[in-house]
Amino acid sequence: MYIDFKQIDSGEEFELLCEDLLRKMGYKIEEKVGRGPDLGKDLIVSYSSADPAGFKESHRYLVECKHFAKSGESVKEEHIGNVAARMATHRCDRYLLITSTVPAEKTRVQLAAMPQLNSSFKAETWSKGELRRLLLQHPDVRDLHIPLAENIHTAKLIRDAISATRPLEVIKKLIAMNPHVLPIERYVRKQYEFKSAVNVPLHGIVDFVAARADTQGMVLYLYYLGSPYESSFRGKKPKPELNSMLKRSCDLIFDISLPLTVEHSLHHETITGFESGGMKSSWIELRRKSGLGPYTRVNVFIVVGQRSNHGTNHDAYIRREQRNWLERYNDFPHGAKINCDVPAIQIMSYDRLLSDGSLE
């Protein structure tokens, strides 16, 4: 199940979700979320534990909740201020940042250095990947604060919009609100991070991007959505829209098979954050030194046309265009095939997309 933090309307509602989750996990709420000036804290919680010998240990946590899911902004240093000073003010020896996005790199560095300022201070971050996993472990908290859309209901909404010949941007918006309809491995869906309308310089807009970083070598999905209202072929030849998506996606795959700068909109940290699944930076660096990008497996989906439209899905033509795409990729003079799977591409109709948004 996909958890979309954009469904949480306000920062206050996000704080209440965090409060309920912490309580469910066994933390004692010392000071609750309240309105008005909070002296630099959202929650104060404590947690006590005992080792096998019976020695008890208790810590007091300053918890800060940052809900930037709708803007997609990372949590920067200016958003959290002087953490050590606020920990001292509230008599805390632990700091926990919970965010619906990810912390910026400078924020990570600041929090990692906390023990250097005070040996008893420690700081940790639960960003969107970790928070989703915790909510999946506590579905009662999840369902209380984040209503989840069902695939069948979502597919009907999109089909109805297509039947009413709504503009393509409306269709894309519906899918952006319910990305669980997009094809992806069923049993690891919860480990993926999704982004919509990603602008890649020189390559244009990728309608949807999904990535996960829970294995050695990352997995990336790219989705291009075309018109559902007309055939994607003219006779045996693909129409300009399909031709454009085939060429742009192939050129993009070539570029991201090489090392990416941190400014690149498909850089792994931009999509997933290092904490998104335990991906080790040493593995990324090893690939970079070998002239390889971070993604060892890339999947491209081009969704266009409907089966009900005459001439939309000629299976033989589709298989031919997929072969041509792979041949074009293999013609690029690079070494991305070393330690990297050959990318996969699939051209499909909206009927196929909405029949089942998961892959076995």
N, C-alpha and C positions, 0 to 999 in steps of 0.2 A: 504494500500500500504506500502511496506517495503522500507525504505530509507537506502541504503548502503553507508556509508561514505568512504569506500575503493575505490569507484569510483572517488573520488576527488584525482587527481594525486599528488598535491603538497601543501605545507603549504601556499604558496602565493594564490593559488586558493581557499583554505579554508578561508583565510582572506577576500578575495573578496566576498565570499558567506556571511560571517558574516556582512560585510559592507552593502551589499544590504538588508539583513534581518533587520538590525537595522534601516536603512533608511525607509524601508517599515513600520516598527512599530512606526514611528514617532520621532525617534531620529534625531538630527541634527548632521551631520558629521562635526566636527571642523577640524580634521586633518586626511587625508586619508592614506590608506595603500601605502607604498612606498618601493622602493628597498634600500638596503644599511643599515648602522647603524641606529637604530630607537630609541636609548636612552631608551630602555626598554619598548617600547609601540608598539602596532600594530595599534590602532585607538584611537583617542580622540573624544568622542561624548558628547552631552549635551541633556538634556530633561527638558522641562518646563511644569508645570501643575498648575492649579488653583483650590482651594477648593470652595465649594458653596458660601462662603462669599466673594469671589473675591480675596483672598490673593494668590499671585503667589509664586511658589517655583521652583528654577532651580538648577540642579546638573550637575557637569562635571565629566565624566566617563573616567577612564583609562581602555581600553579594550585590553585584551590579548587573542590571538587565538592560541590554541595548537592542531595540527592535528596529532594524533598518531594512527589513526584507522588501518593502515596497520600492525603496530607492535603490537597493542593491549595494549601498555604500558600506565599505568596511569600517570597523571601529578603529579610529585613529587616536593618537596620544592625547589630543585636545579633548576628546570625548570622555576620557577617564581621569585626566588631571594627575595630581600628585597622590598616587595610590598609597604610598607608605605613610604619608601624613594623615590620611583619612583612616587608615588601619589603626594608627596610634590613637586618634581621636575617639574611635569607637571600641578601643581595647580589644582589637582582633589580631590574631596571628596568622590568619589565612584570608586570601582574597580569591573570589570566584567571579569571573566575567562570563555571563551567559548571553549569547548573541544569536539572533536569527540570520546573521550573515557570517562574516569571518573577521578576525582581527587583522589589521594592517601589520606589515612586517616590523615596523618600528614599535608597535604596541607589543608584539611578541617578545622583542628584545627587551623592552622595558620590564615586562612581567617576569621574564626568565632571570633578570638580574636582581630581583627582589631580595634573595638571601644575602647578596653582597651589601645591601643597605642595612639589613638587620638579620642576623643569623637565624632568628626564630620565625621570620616571615617567609611564607611561601605563597605562590600565586598559580592559578590554573584557569584554563579557558574551556568552556563548553560552547563550541560554535555550531553552526546549523547541522553538520553531519553527525556530530556526537549527540546533539539534542534530539535529532530525529530517532536515533537508535534508542535513546533512553525512553522516548515517548512510545515507541513500538513495544518496549518492555512493560510499559504501564498504560495500556490502552484506555483505561477508565479516565485517566487524566487527559489523554489525547482527545478522546471523544467529547469530553466536557467542554473543551476550549476550541477544538478545530474540527468542524464537521467535514467528514470525508465524502467526496462525490463517488458514486458507484459508476463503474465502466458502462454498464447497460444504459443508465440514465443519461450519462454524458454523450454516448454514441447517438442516442435518440435526439438530443438537443442539436447535435451537429448535423445529423441527417435532416431534421426539420428545417434547419437554416439553409442547407443546400437545396432542399425541395422548394423553399421560398426564394431561391436565387439571390440570397444575401451576398453582399460583396465578399471577396476573398479575405479581406482584412478582418471581417467579422468572424469568419471561420477560424482564422488564425488566432484571434483573441479568445475564442471559446476553447481552443486546444491549449493555449497558453495558461488558461485558468485550470485546465484539467490535463496536465501532461501525461497522466497515467495511460492515456489512450495511445501514446506513441509506442511503436514496436521496440521492445527491449527485453533482455533476459528476465523471465518471470521471477525466478527465485532469488535474484540479487537486485531487483528493482529498487529496493529501499536504500541501496548503497550508492545510487546515482544522484548527482546534482544536476539540475536542469537550468538552462538559461534560454530566453527567447529573444529573437531579433538581434542576434549578435553581429555587429558590424566589423568585418575583417577588412582592413585596408587592402586595396588592390583586388579584392575578391568579392566585395559586396556583402549583402546581408545573408547570413545563414538563419533560417527561420527558427530552428531549435537546435540546441546543443546539449548533450548529456555526457557526463564523464564520471568514472569512478576510479579510486586509487587504493583499492584494498588488496592488490596483488602486486608482484614484482612486474612492473610495466603497466602503464595505465591503459584503460579502454575508453575509446571516444566514439560517440554517435553524432552524426550530422544529419539533420532533416531539412529537406527543401520541399516546400509546398507550392504546387502550381494550381491552375484553375480546375475546379471540378466540373465545369460546365461545357467542355468541348473535348473532342478527341485530341490526344497528344501526338497523333500521326496524321500525315497527309499522304494517303496511299501507303507506301512502304517506308517513307522517310519521316523522321521525327520533326515536328513543328518547331519554330524558333524558340518557344518557351522551354520545351524539353531539351533542345540542343544547348541552350544557354546554361541550364542547370547542370547538364552533363559536363560541359566544358569547365564551368566555374568550380564545380566540386572536385574534378580531377586535378586541376591546377592547384587548388587549395591543399589537397592531400599531399601533393608533392612538396609544397612549402613546409607543411607541419611535420613531414617526415624528417626534417632537418632541425637542429636545435632552435628553440624559440627564445626570444628576449622576454624579460619580465613584463614589458609593455605590450606584448602581443595579446590580442583579445582572446586567443585560444590557449594562452599559457596555462599550464595545469593548475597553478595556484589561484589564478583568477577564477577558475571554474570550481575547483574542489577544496582548496586549502590543504595544507599538508596534513592537518588533523582529520581529514575526511575519511581516512581508512587506514592510517598507519603507514602510508607510503613513505619510504625512507629517502631522504634527500641524497644520500650517498649513491643510490641506484640511478637517480636522475643525473647526477654529476658524471657517473661512469658512462652513461649513454651520451651525454653531451661531449665528453672527451673523445668518444668514438665517432663523432659527427652525426649522432642520431637524435631525433626529437624524443619527447617523453612517452609517446603513445606507441605501444607495441601492437595494438589492434585498433583498427579504425573501420567503422561501419557507416555507409552512406545510404540513406533512404530518400528516394524521390517519389513524392505522392502527387499524382496528377490524374484527372479524368475520372470517369465512373464506368463500371461494367455495362450499365444500362444504355450508355451512349454508343451509337454505332461506330465501330472502328476504333474504340478507345483502347482496348486491350487485346492486341494481337500478340499472343504469347511468343511466337517465333520472332517477331520484330523486337520485342522487349529483350529476349535472350540475346539477340544479335547486338543490340545497343549496349547491354551490360558487358558482353565480350569486347566490344570496341573500346569501352571505357577502360577496361583492365589492360588492353593492349596499349592504349595511349599512356597509361600510368607506367607500364613496364618499359616504355621507350624513353622515359626520363633518365638522364645520365647521372644517377646517384646511387649510393649504397644503402638506401633505406631498407632494402630487403634483407640485409644482414641483421640478425637478432630482432626481426620485426615481421609479423605476419603480413602477407599481401592483403591490402584492404578489400573489403567486400562491399558490393553495391547491389541494391535492389530497387527496381522501379515497380510501383504498385498503384492500384486505384484507391480512391476514397472508400469504395465498398470493402476492399480488402483491409484497409486501415481500421475501419470501424467494426469489422467483424470480430477482431480480437487484438487488443493493443499490447499483447505480450508475445514473447518468443520462448519456446521450450528451452 
